[in-house]
Amino acid sequence: MALENLTVLDLTRVLAGPFCTMMLADMGARVIKIERPGTGDDTRSYPPFREKNLLGKRESLYYANLNRNKKGITLNLKAPEGKELFRRLVKKADVVVENYRPGVMDKLGLGYNSLKELNPQLIYAAVSGFGCYGPYHSRPGYDILAQAMGGMMAITGPKGGAPTRAGSALGDILGGLHTVIGILAAVNARSLTGRGQRVDVSLMDSVIAATENTALKYLESGKLPPRMGNRYASVSPYDGFRCKDGVVIVAAGNQHLYEKLCVEILDRPDMVTDPRFINMSGRLANQDAIQEVLEAWLADKTMEEAVEILLRHGIPAGPILDISQILADPHVKEREMFVEMDHPTLGKITVNGCAVKLMDTQTKIRTPAPSLGQDNKAVFGGLLGLRDSELVRLREKKIL
């Protein structure tokens, strides 16, 4: 597999960090998830739950989805013996990933400056709300704060409506993705220089990057971009349009597509020469009039009928699907974006597939998320050579 030569120590919890290490594990890295003894990752208590697993207990599917393909160990990083064991693991690792608030690992004596002395080739990646420097660096960070302070909420929501958070934890996911990219770039840089480095990713930065040209619009016009619902400030028609049984997305992204739409589908060649619609600027200023014509054409058509006609004429279009429709979609199934697997306590479960499709070194869902401390013996015994009696002693002292 693509990353099978990498060993990753995963100190992350909740979403941004575990999403990053999940992707690395899906691509073949040996990811060793390190959790607090007794409690583990916070998401072990997050819904959705399977109310009765094979042992008759409630268990988190949230945790199971994000932590597949990982080895799981417990380690108390506040205890001197726990710190020493972690340092020994660092000597054998390629990457450390953490998502504590900046400064926490330094207070533990386990920050990058300390760990690089043990392993100069170590790549140390941290994802946090606001990064490791800057006036906000010590603030706690959550997805909704990143979406709010990164500008995404200000441009999301219905026309004239309130700022709106994206329906999923977009800030966390973007932060996780940027951390993966940073780690892989650092791995390549290490092959050139022989040295590791620190990777610093901020959720706020990640969201700002995803607002694409919002800042350019403001800097050029001096006007704040308004919320536009499903419309796009650069292209029209590019929106959701109501039909007989739902909403269809039509994305006529250039002049050629717009003209085809008017002439071949709407039978309105006059809309090509109408001064209101003759160029993109005009269409953006008169989107309501275009919507009226399109929705009149769609009024007696189902989503399926409308999309078939539009695609047959080369117009980009598609239905707005809910998750039940996505799960049943043949394209999604063939792309393996949801994978059913056997879990030792949950039984049959479905987890999200990996969106990165490597054609030669394919990603694969290989093993279920580990139970708390499941791989203590395999990792501490196999990697560090600890005997069973030592593991028992460490467990009794609550080091493991």
C-alpha positions, 0 to 999 in steps of 0.5 A, spaced: 500 500 500 502 507 498 504 508 505 505 502 508 512 504 510 510 509 515 509 508 522 504 514 525 503 515 533 496 518 533 494 522 539 488 525 536 481 525 538 474 527 536 474 529 529 479 533 525 485 529 527 482 522 527 480 524 520 487 525 518 490 519 521 484 515 518 486 517 511 493 515 512 491 508 515 486 507 509 492 508 505 496 503 508 500 507 514 501 503 521 497 508 525 498 507 532 492 510 536 494 512 543 488 513 548 487 515 555 487 509 560 480 508 562 476 513 558 479 513 551 477 518 545 471 522 547 468 520 541 467 513 544 461 516 548 458 520 541 452 518 537 450 515 533 450 509 537 448 502 536 444 501 543 445 493 543 452 491 540 454 483 540 455 484 548 449 487 549 452 494 551 451 501 547 457 502 543 459 508 538 458 508 531 462 515 530 468 512 533 468 506 529 467 510 523 473 514 524 478 509 527 478 503 522 485 500 520 488 503 526 492 499 532 489 501 539 493 502 545 492 506 552 498 510 555 498 515 561 502 521 558 502 525 565 505 519 568 513 519 568 513 512 566 508 513 560 512 519 558 518 515 557 514 509 553 512 514 549 519 517 547 521 510 546 515 509 541 517 516 538 524 513 536 521 508 532 516 512 529 515 517 522 510 521 524 506 524 530 499 527 530 496 531 535 490 536 536 491 538 543 491 546 544 497 549 542 502 548 548 499 542 551 505 537 549 510 542 551 508 542 558 508 535 558 515 535 555 513 532 549 513 538 544 516 538 537 523 541 540 524 535 545 521 529 540 526 532 534 532 531 539 530 523 540 528 522 532 531 528 527 527 525 522 520 525 526 514 529 522 510 532 528 503 534 525 499 538 529 492 541 528 488 546 532 483 551 532 488 557 530 495 554 529 501 554 534 502 562 533 498 568 532 494 572 537 489 567 537 493 561 538 491 559 545 484 559 544 480 553 544 477 551 537 471 547 535 468 546 528 463 552 528 468 557 531 472 555 525 466 556 520 464 562 523 471 566 524 474 563 517 468 566 513 464 560 511 458 562 515 458 569 513 457 567 505 452 561 507 445 561 508 438 563 504 438 570 501 437 575 506 437 570 512 442 569 517 449 566 517 449 558 517 453 553 519 454 547 513 450 541 515 457 537 517 463 539 521 466 542 514 472 546 518 474 539 522 474 535 515 478 541 512 483 541 517 484 534 517 485 534 509 490 539 510 494 536 515 494 529 511 497 534 505 502 537 510 504 530 512 505 527 505 509 534 503 513 533 509 515 526 508 517 528 501 521 533 504 524 529 508 527 524 502 530 530 500 533 533 506 534 527 511 530 531 516 523 531 519 519 538 521 513 541 524 506 541 520 502 546 523 494 546 521 489 551 523 481 549 522 480 557 521 486 557 516 483 551 512 476 554 512 479 561 510 482 557 504 476 554 502 472 561 501 476 561 495 475 568 491 471 571 497 476 576 499 478 578 492 470 580 491 471 584 497 477 587 495 475 589 488 468 592 490 469 594 497 462 590 498 461 584 502 459 578 498 451 577 500 448 570 502 445 567 496 442 560 498 444 555 492 446 561 487 454 562 486 456 569 485 460 568 479 456 563 474 448 563 472 444 559 471 447 555 477 442 554 482 437 549 485 430 549 481 424 546 483 421 541 479 415 536 480 417 532 486 424 536 488 429 540 486 434 539 480 441 543 480 442 546 473 450 548 472 450 552 465 457 554 467 459 558 461 456 561 455 456 555 450 452 551 455 447 557 457 446 558 449 444 550 449 440 551 455 436 556 452 435 554 445 435 546 445 431 545 452 427 551 453 426 553 446 427 560 448 432 563 443 430 570 445 434 569 451 440 568 448 440 575 445 436 579 450 440 584 453 439 582 460 442 575 459 447 576 453 453 575 458 454 573 465 454 579 468 447 580 465 445 573 467 448 574 474 444 581 475 437 577 473 437 571 476 430 571 478 428 572 471 432 566 469 429 562 475 422 563 473 423 561 466 427 554 468 422 553 473 416 553 468 419 548 464 420 544 470 413 544 473 411 538 470 417 534 470 420 529 475 427 530 478 429 524 474 426 526 467 429 533 468 436 530 469 435 525 463 433 531 458 438 536 461 444 531 461 442 528 454 443 535 451 450 536 455 447 541 460 450 539 467 445 537 472 443 533 478 438 531 483 439 533 490 440 527 494 438 525 501 443 520 504 438 514 503 438 516 496 446 516 496 446 510 499 442 506 494 446 510 488 449 505 483 455 510 482 456 511 489 456 503 490 461 502 485 466 507 488 465 504 494 464 510 498 460 506 503 463 499 506 460 494 510 465 490 515 465 485 520 466 488 527 468 484 533 462 487 538 458 491 533 457 486 528 455 488 521 457 496 520 457 500 514 463 505 514 465 511 510 469 509 504 476 513 502 475 518 497 482 517 494 482 512 489 489 510 488 489 505 482 495 501 483 496 502 491 489 502 492 486 504 499 482 499 503 478 498 509 482 492 513 480 492 520 475 495 525 476 500 530 480 498 536 477 497 543 480 501 548 487 498 549 486 492 544 493 492 541 497 494 548 501 487 548 502 487 540 505 494 540 509 495 547 511 487 547 512 487 539 515 494 538 518 495 545 520 488 547 516 489 554 514 482 557 507 480 559 509 481 567 511 488 565 505 490 562 501 487 568 505 492 572 503 498 568 496 496 567 495 496 575 499 503 576 494 506 570 500 507 566 496 503 560 
